[in-house]
Amino acid sequence: MGRFSVTYWLGAADEPEARTRALDIALEQTVEIPRDTVPAGYVEDEILGRLEKIEPAGTERGGFLAEISYSDDDMGGDFLQLLNIVFGNSSIKANIRVEDIRLSEGILSLCAGPRFGLPGLRERTGVDNGPILMSAIKPVGLSASELGRLAHDFALGGMDLVKDDHGLVDQRTAPFSDRLKACVDGVNEANARTGGRAAYVPNITGPAMQIFDRAWMAKEQGAGGVMVAPALAGYDVTRALAADPEFGLPIVSHPTFSGANMITPTTGFSHRFYFGLLQRLMGVDAVVYPNFGGRFGFTLKECQSIVEGCQMEFGGYKPIVPAPGGGMTFERVPEMRAAYGDRVMYLVGGALIREKANLVEASKRLVAAVRGDA
Amino acid sequence: MGRFSVTYWLGAADEPEARTRALDIALEQTVEIPRDTVPAGYVEDEILGRLEKIEPAGTERGGFLAEISYSDDDMGGDFLQLLNIVFGNSSIKANIRVEDIRLSEGILSLCAGPRFGLPGLRERTGVDNGPILMSAIKPVGLSASELGRLAHDFALGGMDLVKDDHGLVDQRTAPFSDRLKACVDGVNEANARTGGRAAYVPNITGPAMQIFDRAWMAKEQGAGGVMVAPALAGYDVTRALAADPEFGLPIVSHPTFSGANMITPTTGFSHRFYFGLLQRLMGVDAVVYPNFGGRFGFTLKECQSIVEGCQMEFGGYKPIVPAPGGGMTFERVPEMRAAYGDRVMYLVGGALIREKANLVEASKRLVAAVRGDA
């Protein structure tokens, strides 16, 4: 059977210590029994993790990079088990971080990958060049018709995607089905006037037994995509939706509740892995993440590594669209253009809501500023 | 409507800075728009988070404790939205940690809580006094009949619960349905000989669209509980299962992939909150966590805070069973008895697998050592 491999950064004083830690990980992530009790034959030869390579991580960061290979057999065609092998129990240890993954036939066959990605979203939105734009309707507490009006105005102003705030679920002020109808209608009405192709993207994160129902409801009612928060809803939801040709809607991933996964430099995942490679394996088409210089602490370099993870060659999977958000304002457009160029989707929420009285005009100004034809 | 509140630890140089941060959180976790754009009336009065209290956290740890209240309306009867409000986007910030929650009518009505907890598990296992014991069948790569034999021997040796290793899913070496049958049969056969009530607890973490099917399959085939890894499968799965009276099996929660949620003292959740209070809201009956002094870095004090979170008075929810695991050995029994007394479930995996040739005898010795009647 095939094997995939994961590269971990390990904090360790010297190579013998790093090697010992790496061999511990190879055990922990697979058989989880003491080394001398691993059954000879198939379990030892195939299932047990195998340390393939270990080397210093370089002078700047210190520590070591260890590449450990795992069996497709162990993964057993199960995406959560893949994640369990990649970083299950070892996630609870410090001084270990997931940096990279080398794919296998088993992963390529399990993970269909993004159905649309950047090329598919360009085709659907008609934005052949330049950045795509996405706004968010909010806050929670508005009625379905008020939210539908916001969606209409954003679409009329030229936004390509209009997504729910991630806090919109099924509150009594704007129940999911009412909001879905109001926003789809609002966006369609705007499209009829502009001749555009704006799309509404409802948040389907919700009760475990209703997530797929909401996804299909969105599809049937004419939404142009769905948004899921994998750290809350579970990491297999997007993969299952992306793999279903009958479903066939773009998927936006939201980072809420995922923070601790990448917030310190010596635990969790690298930004590039978590917001890039992992999202592509999950079949996500566009990934929301906190922009540098906003309300969150990500650096420019970390954000650029996310773009790399989203768009570098990776098992033939389509490149996907990084969507930096969180405190974007009009003033920051030039800086973001310089940092990201055309490769990202601009997510603008609060800064537009501020212009509520003139939302259509404000959206138009932003679109013009971002596309550089202002 | 009712309001619940969350207490956050905030790293801040002085009270004005802490207050500013707390007010930012109140915005971020609810309306997520600039303060001066929050609509007056219902949104501002009800939905917007409200800073109720702020005070120094005490000299030892520094920083501040801020209590922020939120509306049941915002939660909208959705558990993932509750978690989203508690720590959604703010999870991506450093120097903020979730410490405590004050319940509301809305939460009490949404979260049925643990169906069994410690009293229910005592009744089902017949262990009226002293610690309950749980072992794990492993490693991945053994056949269903080999795993069934391990389950049989553990049960014959007096273990109360026999759970799957969390890496066992639906691998071809031991497909879920084959393993379920072999292990239920093995445990039943042992019970017939001992007159005991040992129970098999399969891992139902798996593809998003199959998790509930596997739970029901486990129920129908005679399993005595199910195990779920919420950080992989999603945080609403256990709540949904616990709330269903037709299901009615105990639920064991596994910490795999959750590590980053509590691994640093200034991000994520306190151990007490994550492994205690949150699990009870999720309807979990027993929670596996890494024991102090084993392969993971949790301290004795952190582990004792987990026991507190599992068993303190909390909204009338049943106390649940903390199950420390990860490197437990025979030698550590006295130390663990001293630290935990009778209030926990001992999870012993690898140390027993080592005694595979005499698993029944080894299990008996361990049971005797733990129960103090050796």
Contacts between the chains, C-beta under 8 A, distances in Angstrom:
chain1	res1	chain2	res2	distance
A	24	B	295	7.4
A	28	B	295	7.0
A	30	B	139	7.1
A	30	B	140	6.7
A	30	B	167	7.0
A	31	B	138	6.7
A	31	B	139	3.6
A	31	B	140	6.7
A	31	B	141	7.3
A	32	B	138	6.0
A	32	B	139	6.5
A	32	B	165	6.1
A	32	B	167	6.8
A	32	B	349	6.9
A	32	B	350	6.8
A	33	B	138	6.0
A	33	B	139	5.6
A	33	B	349	7.1
A	33	B	350	4.4
A	33	B	353	4.9
A	33	B	354	7.6
A	34	B	350	5.3
A	34	B	353	7.8
A	34	B	354	6.0
A	36	B	354	7.8
A	37	B	350	6.9
A	37	B	353	5.5
A	37	B	354	4.9
A	37	B	356	7.1
A	38	B	139	7.1
A	39	B	139	7.5
A	39	B	141	7.3
A	39	B	142	7.3
A	42	B	141	5.6
A	42	B	173	7.8
A	43	B	139	5.8
A	43	B	140	7.7
A	43	B	141	3.8
A	43	B	142	7.1
A	46	B	141	6.9
A	47	B	139	6.6
A	47	B	140	5.5
A	47	B	141	3.9
A	73	B	141	7.6
A	73	B	171	6.4
A	73	B	172	6.9
A	73	B	173	7.1
A	74	B	140	5.5
A	74	B	141	7.5
A	74	B	167	7.1
A	74	B	171	6.8
A	76	B	169	5.2
A	76	B	170	5.4
A	76	B	171	3.6
A	76	B	172	6.8
A	77	B	170	7.1
A	78	B	169	4.5
A	78	B	170	6.1
A	78	B	206	5.7
A	78	B	207	6.3
A	79	B	207	7.1
A	80	B	169	7.5
A	80	B	205	5.6
A	80	B	206	6.4
A	80	B	207	7.5
A	80	B	229	7.5
A	80	B	232	4.4
A	80	B	233	6.5
A	81	B	167	6.7
A	81	B	169	4.6
A	81	B	205	8.0
A	81	B	206	7.7
A	83	B	232	6.0
A	83	B	257	6.0
A	84	B	166	6.7
A	84	B	167	6.0
A	84	B	205	7.8
A	84	B	229	7.3
A	84	B	232	6.4
A	84	B	256	5.5
A	84	B	257	6.5
A	85	B	167	7.2
A	87	B	257	6.4
A	87	B	259	7.8
A	88	B	166	6.8
A	88	B	167	7.3
A	88	B	229	7.9
A	88	B	232	8.0
A	88	B	256	3.7
A	88	B	257	5.4
A	89	B	166	7.9
A	89	B	255	7.6
A	89	B	256	5.6
A	89	B	259	7.6
A	89	B	290	7.9
A	89	B	296	7.9
A	89	B	326	7.5
A	90	B	259	7.4
A	91	B	256	7.3
A	91	B	257	5.5
A	91	B	258	6.8
A	91	B	259	3.1
A	91	B	260	5.8
A	91	B	263	7.9
A	92	B	255	6.3
A	92	B	258	7.2
A	92	B	259	3.4
A	92	B	263	6.5
A	92	B	290	5.6
A	92	B	296	5.3
A	92	B	297	8.0
A	93	B	259	6.9
A	93	B	263	7.7
A	93	B	295	7.9
A	93	B	296	6.2
A	93	B	297	6.6
A	94	B	263	5.9
A	94	B	264	7.6
A	94	B	297	5.9
A	138	B	31	6.7
A	138	B	32	5.9
A	138	B	33	6.0
A	139	B	30	7.1
A	139	B	31	3.5
A	139	B	32	6.5
A	139	B	33	5.5
A	139	B	38	7.0
A	139	B	39	7.5
A	139	B	43	5.8
A	139	B	47	6.6
A	140	B	30	6.7
A	140	B	31	6.7
A	140	B	43	7.7
A	140	B	47	5.5
A	140	B	74	5.5
A	141	B	31	7.3
A	141	B	39	7.3
A	141	B	42	5.7
A	141	B	43	3.8
A	141	B	46	6.9
A	141	B	47	3.9
A	141	B	73	7.5
A	141	B	74	7.5
A	142	B	39	7.4
A	142	B	43	7.1
A	165	B	32	6.1
A	166	B	84	6.7
A	166	B	88	6.8
A	166	B	89	7.9
A	167	B	30	7.0
A	167	B	32	6.8
A	167	B	74	7.1
A	167	B	81	6.7
A	167	B	84	6.0
A	167	B	85	7.2
A	167	B	88	7.3
A	169	B	76	5.2
A	169	B	78	4.5
A	169	B	80	7.5
A	169	B	81	4.6
A	170	B	76	5.5
A	170	B	77	7.0
A	170	B	78	6.1
A	171	B	73	6.3
A	171	B	74	6.8
A	171	B	76	3.6
A	171	B	81	8.0
A	172	B	73	6.9
A	172	B	76	6.8
A	173	B	42	7.8
A	173	B	73	7.1
A	205	B	80	5.6
A	205	B	81	8.0
A	205	B	84	7.8
A	206	B	78	5.7
A	206	B	80	6.4
A	206	B	81	7.7
A	206	B	236	8.0
A	207	B	78	6.3
A	207	B	79	7.0
A	207	B	80	7.4
A	207	B	236	5.6
A	207	B	240	6.6
A	208	B	211	7.7
A	208	B	212	7.7
A	208	B	234	5.7
A	208	B	236	3.9
A	208	B	237	4.9
A	208	B	239	7.7
A	208	B	240	4.9
A	209	B	212	6.7
A	209	B	240	5.6
A	211	B	208	7.7
A	212	B	208	7.7
A	212	B	209	6.7
A	229	B	80	7.5
A	229	B	84	7.3
A	229	B	88	7.9
A	232	B	80	4.4
A	232	B	83	6.0
A	232	B	84	6.4
A	232	B	234	6.7
A	232	B	235	5.9
A	232	B	236	7.9
A	233	B	80	6.5
A	233	B	234	4.9
A	233	B	236	7.6
A	234	B	208	5.7
A	234	B	232	6.7
A	234	B	233	4.9
A	234	B	234	2.9
A	234	B	237	7.3
A	235	B	232	5.9
A	236	B	206	8.0
A	236	B	207	5.7
A	236	B	208	3.9
A	236	B	232	7.9
A	236	B	233	7.6
A	237	B	208	4.9
A	237	B	234	7.3
A	239	B	208	7.7
A	240	B	207	6.6
A	240	B	208	4.9
A	240	B	209	5.6
A	255	B	89	7.5
A	255	B	92	6.3
A	256	B	84	5.5
A	256	B	88	3.7
A	256	B	89	5.5
A	256	B	91	7.3
A	257	B	83	6.0
A	257	B	84	6.5
A	257	B	87	6.4
A	257	B	88	5.5
A	257	B	91	5.5
A	258	B	91	6.8
A	258	B	92	7.2
A	259	B	87	7.9
A	259	B	89	7.6
A	259	B	90	7.4
A	259	B	91	3.1
A	259	B	92	3.4
A	259	B	93	6.9
A	259	B	267	7.3
A	259	B	268	7.8
A	260	B	91	5.9
A	260	B	260	4.0
A	260	B	261	4.9
A	260	B	262	7.8
A	260	B	263	7.4
A	260	B	264	8.0
A	260	B	267	5.5
A	260	B	268	4.2
A	261	B	260	5.0
A	262	B	260	7.8
A	263	B	91	7.9
A	263	B	92	6.5
A	263	B	93	7.7
A	263	B	94	5.9
A	263	B	260	7.4
A	263	B	264	8.0
A	263	B	267	5.3
A	264	B	94	7.6
A	264	B	260	7.9
A	264	B	263	8.0
A	264	B	264	5.6
A	264	B	267	6.7
A	267	B	259	7.3
A	267	B	260	5.4
A	267	B	263	5.3
A	267	B	264	6.7
A	268	B	259	7.8
A	268	B	260	4.2
A	290	B	89	7.9
A	290	B	92	5.7
A	295	B	24	7.4
A	295	B	28	7.0
A	295	B	93	7.9
A	296	B	89	7.9
A	296	B	92	5.3
A	296	B	93	6.2
A	297	B	92	8.0
A	297	B	93	6.6
A	297	B	94	5.9
A	326	B	89	7.5
A	349	B	32	6.9
A	349	B	33	7.0
A	350	B	32	6.8
A	350	B	33	4.4
A	350	B	34	5.3
A	350	B	37	6.9
A	353	B	33	4.9
A	353	B	34	7.8
A	353	B	37	5.5
A	354	B	33	7.5
A	354	B	34	6.0
A	354	B	36	7.8
A	354	B	37	4.9
A	356	B	37	7.1
